[in-house]
Amino acid sequence: MRLSPLNARRWRNFKANRRAWWSLWIFALLFGLSLFAEVLANDRPLLVRHKGDFYTPFLQFYPETAFGGDFQTEAVYRDVEVQCLIVAAGEQACWDDPEGILAEARETGTVLGQPVQAGWILWPPIPYSYSTVNDIGGPAPSAPDARHWLGTDDTARDVLARVIYGFRLSVAFALIVTLLTSVIGIAAGAVQGYFGGLTDLIFQRLIELWGSTPSLYIIIIVAAILPMNFWLLVGLSTLFGWTALVGVVRAEFLRARNFEYVRAARALGVSDRVIMFRHVLPNAAVATVTLLPFIVTGTIGSLAALDFLGFGLPSSAPSLGELTLQAKQNLQAPWLGFTAFFTFAIMLSLLVFIFEGVRDAFDPRKTFR
């Protein structure tokens, strides 16, 4: 797709900002990896070969009976008995001495001296999910080691797995809320500024009333009535966050509504909707983009704060705010605090640098060599 000259100039300006350009690549790499969190960190194998057939447990449900077990429930692949059934071709001897049978099948391809069609299990690089409770053989939280690279939290869950899932959750939450609030806020500000008069007056009074609503108290009340989940929190954040862009967009439309090209478009019979969003809105883009990094980082901070206070997502969710709360409650485990700090610092810094480059790219006064 060929870019217009204006967008091509913006893209060149963004690439000329080396800090923003490299931040975009690093953030895209980190977020891209987190999108495949189930492949990177999971307590279900990626691929299983059993009796010549292949299974993908991280994508599908397989009962234990599919591997020669007794239960119709999902196979617990981390149990040595289930691993023995998979590798030793479903031999019932796995229930008597699973570790010995498993070792014999892996090393010699036989079970009790009889040849078997040995299977194998392909695990993710991190064989734990964000909710996996691990047997660490001691008190939790445990310090980083060869099994748990960032240690475990106070319920023996792998911290690195929770960071990967939590990073994806936080960024996805921030991007969705920012998109929804931007659409609503830009539309409301455009209507106010373009039409002015009584429309602007009524909207302003409504926004003042709505802005004075204590959003935290409303979220606390809703959390006490309804079980909080991701989409409910997105809706509440959008409900109270859409006013952030209204003032800036309104001011830009009030300034541009009497420009010569707007009057000419009206005289030619161009509809108000086309004038607003095709001709006037691009002029307000710079002021709008300037506020986007504050909205994104503020949304991530709001989610972390709600989780820290216990009014956000459930405690079982992979939340970075919940990890911060654990760091506060377990001062004897400094790796929790360092992990939370560096995760937030890296994530927010990259986002700020990226949006700084986007802001400069949209600013016609900025020119980079």
N, C-alpha and C positions, 0 to 999 in steps of 0.2 A: 504494500500500500504506500503510495507516494504522499509525503507530508506537504502541507501548504507552506509557502515561504515563511509565514509567521511562526507556525509550529516547528519548522525546521530550525529557525533561529533560536527558538526557545530550547530545543533539544541540544543545539550546539552550546548554548550558554550553560545548560545544566552539566553537560559533559566537561566543560571547561573548569567547573568547580570540582577540583580533584577530591576534596574531602567528601562532598556529597556523592560523587560518582562511586568512590570506593565503599562508602557507607551503604550505598544501594546494593552493591554486589555482595557485601558481607551479610547484610540483613536478608537479602533474597536467598542466599545460601542457607543461613540459619533457619529461616522460616520454611524454605523448601524442604529441608531435612525434617523439621518438626511436622510437616504435613504427612510424612511417612513414619510417624512415631510408632505405629503398630508393627512396622518392619524393624525398627531400630531397637525398641524396648517392648518386650512382650513375654508373658509367661506361657504362651502357646507357641509351639514350633512353627517355623515358616513352611517346612516341607517334611513329610514323613513317608518313608517307603516301608510297606508291610506286605509280605507275601506277594511281591511283584507289583502291587498297586501303590499309587501315589495319593497322598492326602495333604490338604492345605489347612491345618487346624486354625491358623490365625484369621482365616476368612470364613470357615464353615464350622458347623457344629457336628461333632462325631461322638456317638456314645461309646462307652467303654467296651460294649459288646462288639463293636467293629474291629477291635484288636484282640478279641478272645477273652474279654473280661466278663463279669457277671452282672453289671449294672447298666441300666438304660440311661443313666445320667451322663453328662459330658465327662470325658476322660480327663483325669487330673495328670497332665503330662509330666509334671515335676515329681510325681511319686515314682519311686524306684520300681514298684511292681508293674506299673503301666509301661515304663520304659523297657522292662524285661519282656513284657508281652509283645511289644512292638519289635524289638530286636531279635527275640528268640522265637518269632513266628507264632505267638500265642500259646506257647507251651504252658500247661497248667502247673508245671514244676516251679514256675515263677512265684507262686504263692507260698512255697515252702522256703526257698533260699533265693530270693530275687537278686541279691547282689552277686552271689556266686554264679548263678545261671547267666546273668547279664554279662559278667566279665568273661565267662567261657565262650558265650556266643560271639562277643566282639573280637576276642583274640583268635579263636580257632574255627568259628563257624559251626560249632557242634554244641549240642545240649545233651548232657549225660552220655557223651560218647556217640550220639547219633547226629548225622549231618542235618542241618536245617537251612532254609532259605533266609539267611539273616537280613534283617532290615536295618534302617538307620534313621536318625533324627537330626534335622538341621535347625539349630536354634538361632534366634536373633543375636546380634552382638551383645546386647544387654538382656539376659534371660529373665527379666522381671518387668511386670507392668507397674503402672503408678499405684495400683491398689493391692499389689502382691505383698502379703505379710511373710517375711522370710524367717527361717530358722537360723539365727545368727550365733546361737550357742552362748549367749551372754546377755547382759542388760542392754536395753535400747534407750537412747540412740547409741549406735556404734560408730567408731571412727572410720575414716576412709581406709580401704584395704584393696587387695587384688580383686575381690568379688564385687565390692561396692565402692566404686571409684570416688564418690562424694559422700560416702557413709550412708547411714540410715537414720530415719527420724524416730520419734519416740514410740511409734507403733511398728518398728522394724520394716518400714517400707523404704525401698531404694530411692535415695534423694535425686540421683541423676535421672532416673526414669520419670520422676515427678516434675523435674525441671523441664524436661523435653515436652511432656504433655502440657504442663502449665504455661510454657512459652507459647505454644500453639493456641491454647485457650485464651490467654490474655490478648494476643495480637488479633485473633479472630474477633473477639468481643469488641476491642477498640475500633477495628475497621468497620464492623457492622454498625455499631452505634454512631460512629462519625459519619458514615454514609447516610444513615436515616436522618440524623439531626441536621446534616447539611442540606439535604433535599427539602425538608420541612422549613428550616430556617431561611434558606435562600428564597423559597417561594413566598413565604410570609413577608420577608423584607422587601422583595420586589413589588409585591402588591401594594404594600404601604407606601413605598417611595414613589412609585410610578403614578398612582392615582391620587395620593395626598388627600387633603381636605378632610371630610368627615370619616372616610375610610381609615385614614392614617390616625386620626384622633381616637376612634373606637379601638383599633388594634393596639395602640400604645397603652391605653388604660387597661385592656385585657392582659397585655404582657406584663405590666407593672403588678397587677394582682397575682398573676401566675408566678412571676419571679419571686414574689415574697412568700410563696408557699414553702414551708420547711420540708424539703425533699427527703432528708434523712429520716425524719419522723414518719413520713408516709411509707418509706421503704421498711422501716422497723415494724410498723403496723401491719403492712401487707405480709411481711415475713412471719409474723405471729399468727396470721390467719391462713395463709396458703403455703404449701411447701415450695421453697424457692428453687428455681431451676434456671438454666442458662437463658432461655428465651423470655421468661418472665422478667429477669433482671435486665435484659436488653430493652424490653418494652418500657420498664420503669425509667431506665437511664435516658432513653429517647424522649420519654414524656416530659422529663424535667431539664433536658439538655438542648432542646431545639432552639431556645431563645438566644443562644450564644452568638449566632451569626446575624440575627435579625437587625441589630443596630447598625452594623457596618454596611450590610447590603442596602438597608433603607437609606442611609446617608448617601451612598453612591448613586442610587436611583433618584433621590431628590435633587442631586447636583446635575445629573445628566438628562433629566426629563425635559428641560427647556433648551437643550443644545440644538443647533441648527439641523443636524442630520435627523434628529428625532422629529422635529417639526416638519421637515421635508417628507419623512416617511409617513407621517399622519396625513399630510396633504395629498400624498399619492394613494391613500386608501389602504395602507398596510395595517393589518390587524394589530391590536394592542399586544396580544400574546407573542407575535413574531417580533415586534419592536422590543419587548421586554427581554426575551430570552435569546434572541439572535443578535441584536444590535447593542443593547445597553448592558446586559449581563457580562459580556467579555471585558468591558471596561471596569467592572467591579471585581474581576477575577483576582487581581493582585491583592486587594484588601481582604478578600475572602480567603485566599490561600495563606495569607500571613497568619491567620488565626488557626488554621488546621493543625499545626503541630501542637498547639496548646490544648486543642480538643482531644487529639489522640493520646497525648501523654497524660492529660487530666483524666481521661476515661480509664486508662490503665491504672492510674493511681487510685481512682475511685473504687474500682473493682478490688484492688489489693486492700484498700482501707475497709471496705465492707466485709471482706473475708477475714481480715484481721480482727474486726469487732464481732464476728460471728453472725452477721446479718446478710452475708452474701451467699455464695454457693454452698452446698452441703459439704461437710468436712471430708467426705470421701472423694470429692472432686479434686483433680490435680491443680490446686490453687497456689500461686506464689505468695498470696497474702497469708494463707494458712501456714506456709513454710516460714514466713516471717514471724508469725505468732509462736510457732514452735521454737524458733531461735530465741525469742524473748523468754519463753518458759523454761528453756534448757540452756542456761548460760554456761554450763559445764561442757557443752558441745559447740565450740566456736565455729565448726565447719558449717553448721546450719546458717548462722548469721552471715558468714563470708559468702556462702553460695547465694543466699537471697540478695545480698547487697550487690555482688558483681553481676548477677542476672539482671536486676533492675537497671543498674548503671549502664551496662552494655546495650540493653534493649532500648532504653529511652534515649541514650546518646546517639545511637545510630538513627533513630527516627527523627530526632531534632535536626541532625546534620542533613538528612535526606530532604526534609521539608524546607530547610533553609535554602538548599539548592533549588528546589521547586519555586520557592518565593522569588529568588533572584532571577530565575529563568523567565518568570511571568512579568517581571518589572522591566518596562521598556527603557528605563534609565540605566540599567545595568548592562555593561558590555565586558565580555571576557576575551582575552587573547589566548 
